[in-house]
Amino acid sequence: MREDGGRPMDLVQTHDEIDELRRRHPAWQLLRAGTAPLALAFLGQVFVEENTRSVSRTDLVTRLDDLLSALDRPAGVGDDPDREARYARSAAAYLDEWSDPATGWLRKYYPPGADEPAYDATPAVETALSWLRSLQPAPFVGTESRLNTVVELLRQMAFGAEADPQVRLDELHRRRRELQEEIDRVSAGQVDVLDPVAQRERYHQFATTARELLADFRQVEENFRALDRALREKIATWTGGKGELLEEVLGDRRGIADSDQGRSFHAFYDFLLSTPRQEEFADLLARVQGLPALTAAAVPDPRLRHVHHDWLDAAERTQSTVRQLSDQLRRFLDDQVWLENRRVMEILRGIEASALAIRGTQGRAPGTSIPAAEIDVVLPTERPLYRPRRRLTLDSDGIGEATERADPSALYEQVYLDPARLAAAVADGLARRPVAALPDILRDHPLQQGLAELVGYLALRDGVDTVVDDDRRDEVAWIGDDDVARAATLPHVVYTRAGVPPPQPAAPPIDEEGP
C-alpha cells in the first residue's frame, strides 16, 4: 500500500476505529440487536419521552410485561409466528439482559435505603435514539434561524475574547446604534414581526436543543460515575498513606472540575439556581408556548412546558453523584483512623504489659531499669482537618430603638438550691442518731428557701436511704419571704445511712389470757 502524504494510513486508522466502535460501543450493539425495536421503543418511552431517571424493578417489569402482552395480543388468523418467537422471553429476562454490564443499555443499582433495585437508561440509549430520530423525515428543514445562531456564536467568541478596550467599545456602540434604530422604528409604528414559518423554525430548533441537553446530562452523570468507580477501586486496593491518596484523589477531582465539561456544567447549574433567570426563562417559555402561530399548527410540545424543571432534576442527580466521591473518601478516612487508633492501643497495652513483667526484676538484672512506664504518643492524625468557619449574614434592617425599659432586678432574684447543704444537714442528724426523721432535721436546720428546699430534702439520694411512712403525717412550718407563715402536711419521712436497714416497728403485745 502506498503512503502518498500519509493519507492511506489515516484511512486505515479510521477504518480500525470504526470497526472497534462497531464491535464494542453499546449504542451500535443496540441498533444491531434482534430486540432493537422492543428495546428502543420501550426504553425511549419510559426514560426519554417521560424523562424518568429512576424506575424500580417491579414497575419496570410490569410496564414491559404489558407491552409484550400488547405485541402478542392479536391471536387467531393472521398471527405472526416470528413475532411470537422473537419476544418469547419474560419481561424480567429482557431487563436482566439489557442491564448486563456486557450489554450496557440499562444501569441497575440500589438507591440509598432501598432493598429493591432500580434502573436508569445509559447514554448509549440516548445516542441510539438520537440517530434513530435523525432517520425520520423532518416536516421542514430550517436554515435561517440556525444561520443567525451561528453568526451570534461567532460574534460572542470574536468579541468575547477581545482584550482591546477600544474594539469592545466600537462593538458596543454599534449594538447601541442598532438598538436605537429599532427603537425609532417601533416608536414610528414599524414593528417587525416574525412570520409563522420563522416562529415554527425557531421553536423546532429550541425543542431539539432542549432534548439534546437532557440527553447530555446522562453522559455527564456517567462520566462522574466512572470517576466514582475508579475512586472506589483505588481505595479498595490502596496500600500507601492517607496523604498520598488524598493528593491523588483531590487532583483527579480538580481535574474534572477544571475541565471544559466540568466548567460548562457548573456554569449551567449556577444558571439553573438563579431565581431571576429561572423566572425569566419560565415567562419566555410560557409566552412562546402560547403563540398563535404555533398552537394553530399544533407545534408546541407539552413536555417542554416545564423543561427547566427537568434540567434542574437531572443536574441535581449529577451533583449527587459528585457528592458520593466525598462520602466515599470520608468513610475511607474514618476507617483508617479507627485502624490506626486500634494499632496504637495495642502498642500501648504491650508496653504496659512489658513494664509490669520487668517490674519485679529491677536491681537483679542489668538493663531492666526504666525511668517510667508510660510514654506520650502524639500522632499527626490527631489534629483535625481544617474546617472553614461559616460566615453569618447579619440582617440589621428593620431594627429600631427600644421604647420599653425592662427591669433588670429579675436577673438577681433567681433561686438556687444547694443540694450539698441539705445533704450536710441530714448527715448532721445521722451523726447524732442512727435514724433521723425529717421534722427533727428541720428543727435543727429550719427551712430557708421554703417549699423548694422541702422538695429538695425529699429528693436526696446520695449516701442516704429515704423511707416514707404513709400511715403517719407530719406538719412542717416555715416563714416565707413575704413574712407570711406557711405549713405543709406530708407523710412521715425517715433517713438512714445507705445500706443500713431501717428499724422495724415494734410488734403489738400479745394478750396471754385471750379474749
C-alpha positions as CSV (number, residue, x, y, z in Angstrom):
1,M,0.0,0.0,0.0
2,R,1.4,3.3,-1.0
3,E,1.6,6.2,1.5
4,D,1.1,9.4,-0.5
5,G,1.4,12.0,2.2
6,G,0.3,9.6,4.9
7,R,-3.3,9.5,3.6
8,P,-3.7,5.7,3.2
9,M,-2.5,5.1,6.8
10,D,-5.0,7.7,8.1
11,L,-7.8,5.8,6.3
12,V,-6.6,2.5,7.8
13,Q,-6.6,4.1,11.3
14,T,-10.1,5.5,10.7
15,H,-11.3,2.1,9.5
16,D,-9.9,0.4,12.6
17,E,-11.6,2.9,14.9
18,I,-14.9,2.5,13.2
19,D,-14.6,-1.3,13.4
20,E,-13.8,-1.1,17.1
21,L,-16.9,1.1,17.7
22,R,-19.0,-1.5,15.8
23,R,-17.8,-4.3,18.0
24,R,-17.7,-2.6,21.4
25,H,-19.9,0.5,21.5
26,P,-23.2,-0.2,23.3
27,A,-25.2,2.1,21.1
28,W,-24.1,0.3,17.9
29,Q,-24.8,-3.1,19.5
30,L,-28.3,-1.9,20.4
31,L,-29.0,-0.9,16.8
32,R,-27.7,-4.3,15.6
33,A,-29.6,-6.4,18.3
34,G,-32.5,-8.6,17.3
35,T,-34.7,-6.9,20.1
36,A,-33.7,-3.4,19.0
37,P,-37.3,-2.4,18.1
38,L,-38.6,-3.5,21.5
39,A,-35.7,-2.0,23.5
40,L,-35.7,1.3,21.7
41,A,-39.5,1.7,21.8
42,F,-39.8,0.8,25.5
43,L,-36.7,2.4,26.9
44,G,-37.2,5.5,24.8
45,Q,-40.8,6.0,26.1
46,V,-40.0,5.3,29.7
47,F,-36.7,7.1,30.2
48,V,-36.5,9.6,27.4
49,E,-40.0,10.7,26.5
50,E,-41.2,10.7,30.1
51,N,-37.8,12.0,31.3
52,T,-37.6,9.4,34.1
53,R,-34.3,8.9,35.9
54,S,-35.1,6.1,38.2
55,V,-37.7,3.3,37.9
56,S,-38.0,0.4,40.4
57,R,-37.7,-3.2,39.1
58,T,-41.3,-4.0,39.9
59,D,-42.7,-1.0,38.0
60,L,-40.4,-1.6,35.0
61,V,-41.2,-5.3,34.8
62,T,-45.0,-4.5,34.9
63,R,-44.8,-2.0,32.2
64,L,-42.6,-4.2,29.9
65,D,-44.9,-7.1,30.5
66,D,-47.9,-5.0,29.4
67,L,-46.1,-4.1,26.3
68,L,-45.2,-7.7,25.5
69,S,-48.8,-8.7,26.0
70,A,-50.0,-5.9,23.7
71,L,-47.5,-7.0,21.0
72,D,-48.6,-10.7,21.1
73,R,-52.3,-10.0,21.7
74,P,-53.7,-10.4,18.1
75,A,-54.4,-14.1,18.3
76,G,-56.2,-16.3,15.7
77,V,-55.9,-16.0,11.9
78,G,-53.1,-13.8,10.7
79,D,-50.8,-14.3,13.7
80,D,-47.1,-13.6,13.1
81,P,-45.2,-16.6,14.3
82,D,-41.9,-14.7,14.0
83,R,-43.0,-12.0,16.4
84,E,-44.2,-14.6,19.0
85,A,-40.9,-16.4,18.8
86,R,-38.9,-13.2,18.8
87,Y,-40.4,-11.9,22.1
88,A,-41.0,-15.3,23.8
89,R,-38.9,-14.5,26.9
90,S,-40.3,-12.9,30.1
91,A,-40.0,-9.2,30.9
92,A,-37.6,-9.9,33.8
93,A,-35.3,-11.8,31.4
94,Y,-35.2,-8.9,29.0
95,L,-34.4,-6.5,31.8
96,D,-31.6,-8.7,33.1
97,E,-30.1,-8.9,29.6
98,W,-30.4,-5.1,29.0
99,S,-28.8,-4.3,32.4
100,D,-26.0,-6.8,32.0
101,P,-22.6,-4.9,32.1
102,A,-21.6,-6.5,28.8
103,T,-24.7,-5.0,27.2
104,G,-24.8,-1.6,28.9
105,W,-28.2,-0.4,27.9
106,L,-29.6,-0.1,31.4
107,R,-27.9,0.8,34.7
108,K,-29.0,-1.3,37.6
109,Y,-28.4,0.0,41.1
110,Y,-29.8,0.1,44.6
111,P,-31.0,3.5,45.8
112,P,-30.0,4.5,49.3
113,G,-32.1,2.8,51.9
114,A,-33.9,0.6,49.3
115,D,-33.9,-3.2,49.1
116,E,-35.3,-3.4,45.5
117,P,-33.0,-2.5,42.6
118,A,-33.8,0.5,40.3
119,Y,-33.0,1.1,36.6
120,D,-31.9,4.1,34.6
121,A,-31.1,4.4,30.9
122,T,-27.4,4.8,29.8
123,P,-26.1,7.4,27.4
124,A,-25.9,4.6,24.8
125,V,-29.8,4.6,24.6
126,E,-29.8,8.4,24.1
127,T,-27.3,8.1,21.3
128,A,-29.2,5.3,19.5
129,L,-32.5,7.2,19.8
130,S,-30.9,10.4,18.5
131,W,-29.6,8.6,15.5
132,L,-33.0,6.9,15.0
133,R,-34.8,10.3,15.1
134,S,-32.4,11.7,12.5
135,L,-33.6,9.0,10.1
136,Q,-37.2,10.2,10.3
137,P,-38.2,12.8,7.7
138,A,-38.4,16.3,9.1
139,P,-41.5,18.4,8.4
140,F,-39.2,21.1,7.1
141,V,-35.5,22.0,7.4
142,G,-34.9,25.4,8.9
143,T,-31.7,27.2,7.9
144,E,-32.3,30.9,8.6
145,S,-32.6,30.5,12.4
146,R,-29.5,28.3,12.6
147,L,-27.6,30.7,10.5
148,N,-28.5,33.5,12.9
149,T,-27.4,31.3,15.8
150,V,-24.1,30.6,14.1
151,V,-23.4,34.2,13.4
152,E,-24.3,35.1,17.0
153,L,-22.0,32.5,18.4
154,L,-19.2,33.7,16.2
155,R,-19.8,37.3,17.4
156,Q,-19.7,36.2,21.0
157,M,-16.5,34.3,20.5
158,A,-14.8,37.0,18.5
159,F,-15.6,39.9,20.8
160,G,-15.7,37.9,24.0
161,A,-12.0,37.0,23.5
162,E,-11.0,40.6,22.5
163,A,-8.7,42.3,25.1
164,D,-8.5,45.6,23.3
165,P,-10.9,48.1,25.1
166,Q,-11.3,50.2,22.0
167,V,-12.5,47.3,19.9
168,R,-15.0,46.3,22.6
169,L,-16.3,49.9,22.8
170,D,-16.7,50.0,19.0
171,E,-18.8,46.8,19.1
172,L,-20.9,48.1,22.0
173,H,-21.5,51.4,20.1
174,R,-22.6,49.5,17.0
175,R,-25.0,47.4,19.0
176,R,-26.3,50.6,20.7
177,R,-26.9,52.2,17.3
178,E,-28.8,49.1,16.1
179,L,-31.0,49.2,19.2
180,Q,-31.6,52.9,18.8
181,E,-32.7,52.4,15.2
182,E,-35.0,49.6,16.2
183,I,-36.5,51.8,19.0
184,D,-37.0,54.6,16.4
185,R,-38.8,52.2,14.1
186,V,-41.0,50.8,16.8
187,S,-41.8,54.3,18.0
188,A,-42.9,55.2,14.5
189,G,-45.2,52.2,14.3
190,Q,-43.0,50.0,12.2
191,V,-42.9,46.7,14.1
192,D,-41.0,43.8,12.5
193,V,-42.9,40.6,13.5
194,L,-41.6,37.1,12.8
195,D,-43.8,35.2,10.3
196,P,-45.3,31.9,11.3
197,V,-42.7,29.9,9.4
198,A,-39.8,31.7,11.2
199,Q,-41.6,31.1,14.6
200,R,-42.0,27.3,13.9
201,E,-38.4,27.1,12.7
202,R,-37.0,28.6,15.8
203,Y,-39.3,26.6,18.0
204,H,-38.1,23.3,16.4
205,Q,-34.5,24.4,17.0
206,F,-35.3,25.2,20.6
207,A,-37.0,21.9,21.2
208,T,-34.1,19.9,19.6
209,T,-31.6,21.8,21.8
210,A,-33.6,21.2,24.9
211,R,-33.9,17.5,24.3
212,E,-30.3,17.2,23.5
213,L,-29.4,19.0,26.7
214,L,-31.4,16.4,28.7
215,A,-29.6,13.6,26.9
216,D,-26.2,15.3,27.6
217,F,-26.9,15.1,31.3
218,R,-26.8,11.3,31.3
219,Q,-23.4,11.5,29.7
220,V,-22.1,14.0,32.2
221,E,-23.5,11.8,35.1
222,E,-21.9,8.7,33.5
223,N,-18.5,10.5,33.4
224,F,-18.8,11.4,37.1
225,R,-19.9,7.9,38.0
226,A,-16.9,6.5,36.2
227,L,-14.7,8.7,38.4
228,D,-16.6,7.4,41.5
229,R,-16.0,3.8,40.4
230,A,-12.3,4.5,39.8
231,L,-12.0,6.1,43.3
232,R,-13.7,3.1,44.9
233,E,-11.3,0.7,43.2
234,K,-8.3,2.8,44.1
235,I,-9.4,2.9,47.8
236,A,-10.0,-0.8,47.9
237,T,-6.5,-1.6,46.7
238,W,-4.6,1.3,48.3
239,T,-1.7,0.4,50.5
240,G,0.1,3.7,50.9
241,G,-0.5,6.6,53.3
242,K,-3.7,8.7,53.5
243,G,-1.9,11.9,52.4
244,E,-0.8,10.3,49.1
245,L,-4.3,9.1,48.4
246,L,-5.9,12.5,49.3
247,E,-3.4,14.2,47.0
248,E,-4.2,11.9,44.1
249,V,-8.0,11.9,44.6
250,L,-8.3,15.6,45.0
251,G,-6.1,16.1,42.0
252,D,-8.5,14.0,39.9
253,R,-11.4,15.8,41.4
254,R,-9.9,19.2,40.5
255,G,-9.1,17.9,37.0
256,I,-12.8,17.0,36.5
257,A,-14.0,20.4,37.9
258,D,-11.5,22.4,35.8
259,S,-12.1,20.5,32.6
260,D,-14.2,22.1,29.8
261,Q,-17.1,19.8,30.6
262,G,-16.9,20.5,34.4
263,R,-16.8,24.3,33.9
264,S,-19.6,24.2,31.5
265,F,-21.7,22.1,33.8
266,H,-21.1,24.2,36.8
267,A,-21.9,27.4,34.8
268,F,-25.2,25.8,33.6
269,Y,-26.0,24.6,37.2
270,D,-25.4,28.2,38.5
271,F,-27.8,29.4,35.9
272,L,-30.5,27.0,37.0
273,L,-30.1,28.0,40.6
274,S,-30.5,31.7,39.8
275,T,-34.1,32.8,40.7
276,P,-34.3,35.8,38.4
277,R,-33.1,33.7,35.4
278,Q,-35.5,30.9,36.2
279,E,-38.4,33.4,36.4
280,E,-37.3,35.0,33.1
281,F,-36.9,31.6,31.4
282,A,-40.3,30.4,32.7
283,D,-42.0,33.6,31.5
284,L,-40.4,33.4,28.0
285,L,-41.3,29.7,27.7
286,A,-44.9,30.3,28.6
287,R,-45.2,33.2,26.1
288,V,-43.7,31.1,23.3
289,Q,-45.9,28.1,24.1
290,G,-48.9,30.3,23.7
291,L,-48.0,31.8,20.3
292,P,-51.0,31.6,17.9
293,A,-48.7,30.6,15.0
294,L,-47.5,27.5,17.0
295,T,-50.8,26.5,18.6
296,A,-52.7,26.7,15.3
297,A,-50.3,24.2,13.8
298,A,-50.1,22.0,16.9
299,V,-46.4,22.6,17.1
300,P,-45.8,23.2,20.8
301,D,-44.6,20.2,22.7
302,P,-46.4,20.0,26.1
303,R,-43.4,18.2,27.6
304,L,-41.3,21.3,27.1
305,R,-43.6,23.5,29.2
306,H,-41.6,22.6,32.3
307,V,-38.3,21.6,30.7
308,H,-36.3,23.8,33.1
309,H,-37.6,21.7,36.0
310,D,-36.4,18.6,34.2
311,W,-33.0,20.2,33.7
312,L,-32.8,21.0,37.4
313,D,-33.7,17.5,38.4
314,A,-31.1,16.0,36.1
315,A,-28.4,18.4,37.3
316,E,-29.2,17.5,40.9
317,R,-28.8,13.8,40.2
318,T,-25.4,14.7,38.6
319,Q,-24.4,16.7,41.7
320,S,-25.4,13.8,43.9
321,T,-23.0,11.6,42.0
322,V,-20.3,14.1,42.7
323,R,-21.2,14.1,46.4
324,Q,-20.7,10.3,46.5
325,L,-17.0,11.0,45.9
326,S,-16.7,13.0,49.1
327,D,-18.8,10.4,51.1
328,Q,-16.5,7.6,49.9
329,L,-13.4,9.5,50.8
330,R,-14.7,10.4,54.3
331,R,-15.6,6.7,55.0
332,F,-12.1,5.7,54.0
333,L,-10.6,8.3,56.3
334,D,-12.8,7.1,59.2
335,D,-11.8,3.5,58.7
336,Q,-8.1,4.4,58.5
337,V,-8.3,6.5,61.7
338,W,-10.1,3.6,63.5
339,L,-7.4,1.1,62.4
340,E,-4.6,3.4,63.4
341,N,-6.1,4.1,66.8
342,R,-6.5,0.3,67.4
343,R,-2.9,-0.3,66.5
344,V,-1.8,2.5,68.9
345,M,-3.8,1.0,71.7
346,E,-2.3,-2.5,71.0
347,I,1.2,-1.0,71.2
348,L,0.4,0.8,74.5
349,R,-1.0,-2.3,76.0
350,G,2.1,-4.2,75.0
351,I,4.3,-1.5,76.6
352,E,2.3,-1.6,79.8
353,A,2.5,-5.5,80.0
354,S,6.2,-5.4,79.4
355,A,6.7,-2.8,82.2
356,L,4.7,-4.9,84.6
357,A,6.6,-8.0,83.7
358,I,10.1,-6.4,84.4
359,R,8.9,-4.5,87.5
360,G,10.0,-7.3,89.9
361,T,13.4,-7.8,88.3
362,Q,14.7,-4.3,88.9
363,G,18.2,-4.3,90.6
364,R,18.8,-8.0,89.9
365,A,19.3,-8.0,86.2
366,P,21.3,-5.3,84.2
367,G,19.3,-3.2,81.8
368,T,15.9,-3.8,83.3
369,S,15.6,-0.3,85.0
370,I,13.3,2.1,83.1
371,P,12.6,5.7,84.2
372,A,8.8,5.5,83.6
373,A,6.2,3.0,82.5
374,E,4.3,5.5,80.3
375,I,5.1,7.3,77.1
376,D,3.4,10.2,75.4
377,V,2.4,9.3,71.8
378,V,1.4,12.2,69.6
379,L,0.1,11.3,66.2
380,P,-0.2,13.7,63.3
381,T,-3.7,12.4,62.5
382,E,-4.9,13.5,65.9
383,R,-5.1,17.0,64.6
384,P,-8.5,17.6,63.0
385,L,-8.8,18.7,59.4
386,Y,-9.3,22.3,58.6
387,R,-12.9,23.4,58.7
388,P,-13.7,26.9,57.3
389,R,-15.9,28.9,59.5
390,R,-19.4,29.7,58.3
391,R,-20.0,33.3,57.6
392,L,-23.1,34.5,59.2
393,T,-25.0,37.3,57.4
394,L,-26.4,39.7,59.9
395,D,-29.5,41.5,58.7
396,S,-29.9,44.7,60.7
397,D,-32.8,46.1,58.6
398,G,-35.9,46.8,60.5
399,I,-34.2,47.0,63.9
400,G,-35.4,50.1,65.7
401,E,-34.6,51.7,69.0
402,A,-36.2,50.1,72.0
403,T,-39.1,52.1,73.5
404,E,-39.5,49.9,76.7
405,R,-37.2,49.7,79.6
406,A,-37.0,46.2,81.2
407,D,-36.5,45.8,84.9
408,P,-33.1,44.0,85.4
409,S,-33.8,43.2,89.0
410,A,-35.4,39.9,88.0
411,L,-32.0,38.7,87.0
412,Y,-30.8,38.9,90.6
413,E,-33.9,37.2,92.1
414,Q,-33.2,33.7,90.8
415,V,-33.3,30.9,93.5
416,Y,-30.5,28.4,93.7
417,L,-30.9,25.3,95.9
418,D,-27.7,23.8,97.1
419,P,-28.1,20.0,97.5
420,A,-24.7,19.8,99.4
421,R,-26.1,22.0,102.2
422,L,-29.2,19.8,102.5
423,A,-27.1,16.6,102.5
424,A,-24.9,18.1,105.2
425,A,-28.0,18.8,107.4
426,V,-29.1,15.2,107.0
427,A,-25.6,13.9,107.8
428,D,-25.6,16.1,110.9
429,G,-28.8,14.4,112.1
430,L,-27.5,10.9,111.3
431,A,-24.3,11.7,113.3
432,R,-26.4,12.0,116.4
433,R,-28.6,9.1,116.0
434,P,-28.8,6.1,113.6
435,V,-32.2,7.2,112.2
436,A,-33.1,10.8,111.5
437,A,-36.7,12.0,110.9
438,L,-37.3,14.9,108.6
439,P,-39.1,17.0,111.4
440,D,-36.1,16.6,113.7
441,I,-33.7,17.7,111.0
442,L,-35.8,20.8,110.2
443,R,-36.0,21.6,113.9
444,D,-32.2,21.9,113.9
445,H,-31.9,23.4,110.5
446,P,-35.0,25.5,109.7
447,L,-36.2,25.9,106.1
448,Q,-34.6,29.0,104.5
449,Q,-36.0,28.7,101.0
450,G,-39.5,27.4,101.7
451,L,-41.2,24.8,99.7
452,A,-38.3,24.4,97.2
453,E,-36.0,23.4,100.0
454,L,-38.5,21.0,101.4
455,V,-38.8,19.3,98.0
456,G,-35.0,19.2,97.8
457,Y,-34.9,17.2,101.1
458,L,-37.4,14.7,99.6
459,A,-35.2,14.3,96.5
460,L,-31.9,13.5,98.3
461,R,-30.4,10.2,97.2
462,D,-26.6,10.4,97.7
463,G,-25.3,8.4,100.7
464,V,-28.7,8.1,102.4
465,D,-31.8,5.9,102.1
466,T,-35.3,7.5,102.4
467,V,-38.2,5.7,104.0
468,V,-41.7,7.1,103.7
469,D,-44.4,6.1,106.1
470,D,-47.8,6.9,104.6
471,D,-49.6,5.9,107.8
472,R,-48.1,8.8,109.8
473,R,-48.4,12.5,109.0
474,D,-46.0,15.4,109.9
475,E,-46.7,19.1,109.7
476,V,-43.8,21.3,108.6
477,A,-44.0,25.1,109.0
478,W,-41.8,28.0,107.8
479,I,-41.8,31.8,107.3
480,G,-41.8,32.9,103.7
481,D,-40.0,35.8,102.0
482,D,-43.1,37.9,102.5
483,D,-43.1,37.2,106.3
484,V,-46.2,35.0,106.0
485,A,-46.3,31.7,108.0
486,R,-46.9,28.7,105.8
487,A,-47.2,25.0,106.6
488,A,-47.3,21.7,104.7
489,T,-48.6,18.3,105.7
490,L,-46.6,15.3,104.4
491,P,-46.0,11.7,105.2
492,H,-43.5,10.7,107.9
493,V,-40.0,10.7,106.2
494,V,-37.1,8.9,107.9
495,Y,-33.4,9.0,106.7
496,T,-30.9,6.2,107.3
497,R,-27.4,5.7,106.0
498,A,-27.1,3.9,102.7
499,G,-27.1,0.2,103.1
500,V,-28.4,0.2,106.7
501,P,-31.9,-1.3,107.0
502,P,-34.5,0.9,108.7
503,P,-35.8,-0.1,112.2
504,Q,-38.9,-2.3,112.2
505,P,-41.9,-1.1,114.2
506,A,-42.5,-2.9,117.4
507,A,-45.0,-5.8,117.3
508,P,-48.2,-5.2,119.3
509,P,-48.3,-7.0,122.7
510,I,-50.0,-10.4,122.9
511,D,-52.7,-10.9,125.4
512,E,-51.9,-14.2,127.1
513,E,-55.3,-14.6,128.7
514,G,-57.0,-14.5,125.3
515,P,-60.4,-12.9,124.7
